[in-house]
Amino acid sequence: MIKRSKKIYFKDAENTKTITELLQAGYSTGYFQTTYKNKECTISQCHQSARRSFEDLLSITRTYFPRTSEIRLMQALIYIDIPFYFCGYIKKIVFHISGSFTIDGSKFLKSNVGDFDFDFAENTYTLNDLNKIYKKLQKSKKIIK
């Protein structure tokens, strides 16, 4: 899978106590907040309402919760119910209020992931990768909160 070590910050994140709370704060308007390259939130990393990829969200959560696993991030995304879609511009799956699919919804799970023929960017999570993480989550039977 993809490993990212960069830190991505955003305002209002410091007071969150869980990964779910962190993502809820980030997506408080349905669009992700402006993100920053530094803890002081003075050097912009990406503008508000940008579509955030799974690896971006993993970097954001690991900035505040360093031991975040892919499975735990998947749990939180299911809990807050942020949809996703394939962005042809950056060639990644992105999570955004305008998404067409939900992780735990019929359009995603009941579809044959192999039927999607997207030209993915290198070093990104594909639908197959997300499907594998989701299956691991199902096997673990962890409570989502």
C-alpha positions in Angstrom: 0.0 0.0 0.0 0.9 3.7 -0.1 3.0 5.1 2.7 3.1 8.9 3.1 5.1 10.7 5.7 4.2 14.3 5.0 2.3 16.1 7.7 -0.9 18.0 6.7 -2.5 20.3 9.3 -5.8 22.2 9.5 -7.3 24.7 11.9 -9.7 23.3 14.6 -7.9 19.9 14.5 -6.1 20.2 17.8 -9.2 19.9 20.0 -10.4 16.6 18.4 -10.0 13.4 20.5 -10.7 10.7 17.8 -10.1 10.2 14.1 -13.8 10.4 13.5 -14.0 13.8 15.3 -10.9 14.9 13.3 -12.6 14.1 10.0 -15.9 15.6 11.1 -14.1 18.8 11.9 -12.3 18.7 8.6 -15.5 18.1 6.6 -17.6 20.4 8.8 -19.2 22.1 5.8 -19.2 18.9 3.6 -16.0 20.2 1.9 -12.6 19.7 3.6 -11.1 22.8 5.2 -8.0 24.6 3.9 -5.0 22.5 4.8 -1.5 23.7 5.7 2.1 22.5 5.6 3.0 23.8 9.1 1.5 23.4 12.6 0.9 27.1 12.9 -1.4 26.9 9.8 0.3 29.8 8.0 1.7 28.0 4.9 -1.1 26.8 2.7 -1.0 23.2 1.5 -4.4 23.0 -0.3 -7.4 25.2 -0.6 -10.8 24.7 1.1 -13.2 22.4 -0.7 -10.5 20.5 -2.4 -11.2 16.8 -3.1 -9.1 14.8 -0.7 -7.6 11.5 -1.7 -7.4 8.5 0.7 -3.6 9.0 1.1 -4.2 12.8 1.9 -6.7 11.8 4.5 -4.3 9.2 5.9 -1.6 11.9 6.1 -4.0 14.3 7.8 -5.1 11.7 10.4 -1.5 10.5 11.0 -0.4 14.1 11.6 -2.7 14.1 14.7 -3.0 10.4 15.4 0.3 8.9 14.2 -0.7 5.3 14.6 -3.8 5.6 12.4 -4.2 2.5 10.2 -5.8 2.3 6.8 -8.6 0.2 8.4 -9.3 2.8 11.1 -9.4 5.6 8.6 -11.9 3.5 6.5 -14.0 3.1 9.6 -14.2 6.8 10.2 -15.0 7.5 6.6 -17.9 5.1 6.7 -19.1 6.6 10.0 -19.2 10.2 8.7 -20.5 9.0 5.3 -18.4 11.1 3.0 -18.9 9.9 -0.6 -16.1 9.5 -3.1 -15.5 9.4 -6.9 -12.7 9.1 -9.3 -11.2 12.4 -10.3 -9.8 12.2 -13.8 -7.9 15.4 -13.3 -5.6 14.1 -10.6 -6.3 10.4 -11.4 -7.2 9.5 -7.8 -10.2 8.5 -5.8 -11.2 11.5 -3.8 -13.6 12.0 -0.9 -15.9 15.0 -1.3 -19.6 15.9 -0.7 -20.2 15.7 -4.5 -19.1 12.1 -4.7 -21.2 9.4 -6.4 -20.3 6.4 -4.3 -20.2 5.5 -0.6 -17.8 3.0 0.9 -20.5 1.0 2.7 -23.1 1.5 0.0 -24.6 -0.8 -2.6 -23.0 1.1 -5.5 -19.5 0.3 -4.2 -19.7 -3.1 -2.6 -22.1 -4.8 -5.0 -20.2 -3.6 -8.0 -17.4 -5.7 -9.5 -14.4 -3.5 -8.7 -12.6 -5.1 -11.7 -15.2 -3.6 -14.0 -13.9 -0.1 -13.4 -11.1 0.8 -15.8 -9.6 4.0 -14.5 -6.2 5.3 -15.4 -4.8 5.8 -11.8 -1.9 8.0 -10.9 1.2 6.2 -9.6 1.5 5.8 -5.9 -2.2 6.2 -5.1 -5.0 4.0 -3.7 -7.0 2.3 -6.4 -10.5 0.9 -6.0 -9.0 -2.5 -5.5 -6.9 -1.2 -2.7 -9.9 0.4 -1.0 -11.9 -2.8 -1.5 -9.1 -4.8 0.2 -9.0 -2.5 3.2 -12.8 -2.6 3.4 -12.7 -6.4 3.4 -10.1 -6.4 6.2 -12.4 -4.1 8.1 -15.4 -6.5 7.6 -13.3 -9.4 8.9 -12.1 -7.5 12.0 -15.7 -6.8 13.0 -14.7 -3.6 14.8 -17.3 -1.2 16.0 -17.3 2.0 14.0 -17.5 5.2 16.1 
